[in-house]
Amino acid sequence: MILAFVKLMRPQHWVKNVFVLLPTFFGLRIQEAETVGMALLGALAFSLIASGVYILNDWRDLEADRAHPSKRLRPLASGQVPVQAAVFLMFLLMVIGLGIFWLLDPLSLYLALAYVGINVLYSIRLKQIALLDIFIIAMGFVIRVGIGATVVNPNIPLSMWIMVMTFLGALFLGLAKRRDDVLLAATGLQVRKSIDGYNLEFINGAMVMMASVLIVGYLSYVSDPEVMAHFHTRQLYITAAFVVLGVLRYMQIAFVEEKSGSPTGILLGDRFLQITIAGWLATFVWLIYWN
């Protein structure tokens, strides 16, 4: 029973909340123990809130999940966790997470409340509207970054580039996830209602477009004079190779292997992507911290 409750919280998806740490990393503050501690506490609080949102989505999608080939195995859809217990856990996680933000910083609390409010609307209605559904998911990642900048003391100014790249990357991943839904719908399986607004041709074209914009955006970022001055290096362009490689690998997973339904699952299971991300991170750290 305890394992079922843990699975209901989807702790494997907490990896997404690394975005809360980005302002600390790009703000050149990872040497400051207090700043890192505040950022990690913010990531933990957001993880609890995100788990509450996952439970809300599972509750709202209970019948649809029972008809899905993989989602029917989720704790709520399979009956491993009673609905009443799941709802109680949902409220408990959100209250604890919001309480932590209330103690950390008022602005981070407002952003967390905005995240909860947007996701409530998403679960009730907005997830059924094509395009708007993936835009809301992308905004959730932008809010993560915003929270990461507000929970630390003193506040770290938000870079326009971090926000833009986060939004574009999340849109790209959201489109890849919808591509998997389109493929499932083509087999006759009932999936989310918003999938009526997508087809394979549109998704493929949109993914290629977003991949292009993402890569061009990143190249603009690493060649921006202000960015180079901030990091005290002109060699940031080296990291672009890992970004291009990572985007191409993800498109290969989506177009060739047709396994883009779970971005978190791909990240945790694909060794090629893990090595690429590790290479990008190691190169970036070397250039801005130890070079």
N, C-alpha and C positions, 0 to 999 in steps of 0.2 A: 504493500500500500504506500509506504514512504517513497519507494522508487517511482511509483506512478505519479505522485505529487511533484517529485523532482522533474520528471519528464514533462509534466504539464507546464512547468515554469520555463522549459526550453533553455537551460543554462548554456547549451552549445551556441546559442544565438547571442550570448553576451559578448562574443568576440566583436560584434558590430560596434559595441560601445567604446572601442579603442579610439573612435573619432572624438570622444570627449577629451582624450589626451593630446590631440593634435596641436591645439594652441600652445600648450606647454612645450611640446617638442620643437615646433617651428618658431616659438618665441625665445628659443635659446635659454630655457630655464630648467632643463632636466638635471642640472647640477645642484639645484636648490631643493633640499629635502622637504621643506615645508610646502613649497609649491607643488611638488610631485605628490606629496601626501594628500593635499586638498583635491588635486585632480583625480587621484585614484578613488578617493571617497565619493567624489561626484560621479565617477564611472559606476561605482557600486550602487549608489542611489538610483541612477538612471536605469541600471540593469534590473533592479527590483520593480521599478515602474514599468519597464518594457515587458517584464514577465507578466505583470498584471494585465497589460494590453493584449498579450498573446492569449491569455485565458479568456479575456473578453471576446476576442475574435473566434476562439474555439467554441465558446458558448453561443455566439450569434450564428455560427456556421455549422452547428451540430448536425443537422440533417444532411446538408451538402457534403460534409466530411465523411459521413457514414457511407456515401455512395462513391467516394473517391478511392482509387486503388491503393494509395499509400496513407492518406490522411485518416482513413477509417481505423487505422491502428493507433491513433493518438489516444491518450488516456481518457479524455472526455467522450470522444466518439465511440470508443470501444466499451465504455461503461466501467472502466477500471476505477474512475473517480466519480463520485456522485456529483450532480450538478450543484446542489446546495453547498457542498464542501468546496467546490471549485470557485463559486462566487464569493464565499467567505475569504478564501485565500487571495483572490483578486483584490478585494478591498483592503485586506491587510497589507499586501505588498505595496499597493499604491500609497496608503497612509504612511507607512514607514519611509518609503522613498521620498515622498513630498515633505515629510517631517525633517529628513536630513537636509534637504535643500533649504527649508525654512531656517535651519540653524546655520547653514553655510553662507547664503547670500540671497536677499529678497529677489533680485533679478533672475537668478537661476531658478527660484521657485516659480516665478511667473512664466518662464520659458517651459518648465516642466509641466505646469498646468496647461499651457498652450498645446504641448505635445499630447497630453491626455485628452483635451477637448477635441483636437483635430482627429484623433484616432477613434473617439466615440462617434463622431460624425461619419468617419470612414466606415466603421463597422455597421452603422445603422443604414447608411444610404450611399455615401460617396464612392465606396468600393465598387459599386455597380455601374459607375460612369467611366467609360473608356478614356484614357489619357489622364483624366483627373486622378484616377487611382494611383498611377505610377508617380505623378507629380507630388501627391501627398506623401508617398513613401520617401521620395527624394527630400522633401521638406523635413521629414523626421531626422534625416542625417544632418541636415544643416542646423537643426535645433541642437543636436548633439554637440556640434562644434561650438555653437553659441554658448551652451552651458559650460563647456570646457574652458571658455574664456572668462566666464563670470565667477566661477567657484573659487578660482585662485586669488591670492591676496599678495600684492596688489593686482588689480585686473590687468590682463594681457590684451592689448589692442588686437582686434580681429583683422586679419588680412583679407582683402577682397579676393585674393587668389585662392585662399583656402576654402572660402565659401563657394566660389564658382566651381572649382575642381571637385569639391564634394558633391555638389548638386549634379554636375554632369556625369560623374562616375556612378552615382546612385540611379540616375535615369537610365544609363546604359544597362546596369544590372537588372533594373525593373523590367526593361523591355525583354531582356533575355529570359527572365522568369515567365513573362506572359507568352513568350514563344513556346515554352513547354506546355502551357495551358492550351494554346492553339492546337498543338500536336495531339494532346489528349482529347480535345473536343472533336478532332477529325476522326477519332476511333469510335465516336458515339458516346463517350463518357460525358456526364453532366458536370460542368465546371462552373466557375464564377460567371455571373451575368455579364460583367463588363467585357467578357471575351467576344461577345457579339460585335463589338466595335473594332476588333482586330482580325487580321488574317495573316497568313504566312508571308505574303509578298510585302505587306505594309511593315510587319515586324522586322523582316530582313533588311528592308531599306532604311528603316528608322535606326536599327542597330549600327549599320554601316555609317550612317550620318553622324550618330552620337559618338561612335568610335573616332571618326575623323575630327570632330570638334574637340573631343577630349584630348587627343594627341596634339593638335594644333594649340589648344589652350595651354597644355603643359609646356610645350616648346616656347610659347610666349612668356610663360611664367619664369622658366629658368634663364631666359635671355633678357628679362626686365632689369634695367640698370639699378632700380631701387632695390630689387630683390637681391641682386649680386652685392650691392653695398651693405645690405642688412646682414647677409651671411658672410661677408668678407671673402668671397671667392668668385672667380669667373668660370669655374669648371663645373657648375651645376648641370650643364648640358649633358654630361656623361650619364647622369641618372635617367635621361630620356630613353636610352636604349632599353632599360628594364621596363619602362612604362609601355613602350611599343610592343615589346615581347609579351608582356602580361595581357595586354588587350587582345593581341592576336591569338594567344593561347585560349583566352576565354571565348573568343569567337569560334575557334576550332571546336571547343567543347559544345557550343551551342549549335553550330551548323553541321559539323561532321559527326560528332558523337551523340548529338541531340539529348544532352543531359543537363540542361540549364535551369531545371526547376527549383533548385535550392542553392543559392549563392553561398550560404554558410557551409552546406555540405560539400560543395566544390572546393571551397577554401581549405576546409579541414581534411579533405581527402585527396586533393590533387598535388602530388609532389612537385611537378613542374612549376605550378603557380607558387607554391611555398618557397621554392628555391629562388624564383624570380623576385618575389616580394622581399625575401631575405637579402638578396643582392642589392636591390634598390635601397633598402634601409641601411645596410652596411656602408654602401657608397655614400649615401647622404650624410650619415653620422660622421664618417671619416672626413668628408669635405667641410662640414660646418662646425664640427666639434674638435677634431684632432688634427686637421690639416694645418 
